[in-house]
């Protein structure tokens, strides 16, 4: 049997053709056999298939002898929180994040919310799930528990709560799981808050919650402008990523948030290590150096970031794709802490988000991530490397290929989950150069494929 829903870092596929209740039950039993956990946290998102998948998963875990702390509908980071905060032996979130409505999946972690990927147990879980998984000596028990209060308390620890107040905000839950958490935070803090699409709804009445898609941004932009708000924030379905809109309603590229959040991390943790991915780096490196920190580049992907966050005790790590990792959050990514940090930093600097990142935008214009479907990613990347390497100053093969020139650079990498090549460019203050080099590279990529 070939299980196409097993990816490099998680489980994800169409329901029921690639993932159904029967397979979910086998995955649960296989997880219990491989990790031999005492207690596992389980939660699920708002997708219509999620309760059934989660119920079957719990049956498999308990059949394998594991106890389950069942959180019900929640965000992915609430499963992470339960795992590291309660010192559990693992956690599984049933979600397909920003994928279409007919998809579902699982994000799996071990003790301390350490990620489980192909090299850290997922391949063995897949192997066992293809056959008959053995049952544990005794059946595990299930305890339903609401940890949201503890989670909210933890989020707000170490903040001067008065600094988080007084801003007019627009928040777009995308009909994912973020809405109830945002409302709970607003109630605690007395925020001036407008919540769009706040009800979790697996029918996705306003489309799949993926603010990275330009066509999904206008709801938030329009609402920010109409309300004359100070900040707009939008989330994906399981809210492990958040996306920002400045006071002018303009979408803020996630790259600039990495540098901004690194500055705040170093304000409270002088000399700390900051992690970043290879796709766009110049602004992050400059801001970290000016703030007295140490910038460390690691490959893209939550498995790499979470491992290094713990190994290096990094204060913060950021990917331009809007995954932000925090030492005080178990080294895990959070979609709630970034906007609390941004609100706090806006207050401390007494400036709006647009002003806080204006210099970075001007000095390092970017292309945004551009995706192209290709048949042979390796062959295309080799062709691109042969074309540009003779004239570049530096080549980096940590994650795909990154080629650096005097006044521009690019990264080209294959997706870990889809048959796509992902292209990112940046320059030193020259938007026209970004545009022309983007067109040049895309012409080469498309001609080769």
Protein Blocks (a to p, Z undefined) as FASTA:
>chain_A
ZZfkbcfkbccdddfklocfklmmmmmmmmmmmnopabdcddddfbfklmmmmmmmmmmm
mmnopacddebjadfklmmmmmmmnopabdcdddehjacfkbccdddddehhiacdfkno
pmmmmmmmmmccdddfbdcddddddfklmmmmmmmgoiafklmgoiacdddeklpaklmm
mmmmmmmnopacddehkbgcfklpnopadfkbmklmmmmmmmmmmnopabdcdddfkopa
ccdddfkopacdfklmmmmmmmmmmmmmghiacdddfkbmklmmmmmmmnopacdddded
jklmmmmmmmnopabdcdfkopacdfkloopacfklmmmmmmmmmmmnopafklmmmmmm
mmmccebjaddddfblmlmmmmmmmmmmmmmmbdcfkgopadddfkbccdddddfkbccd
ddddddehiaklmmmmmmmmmmmmmmmZZ
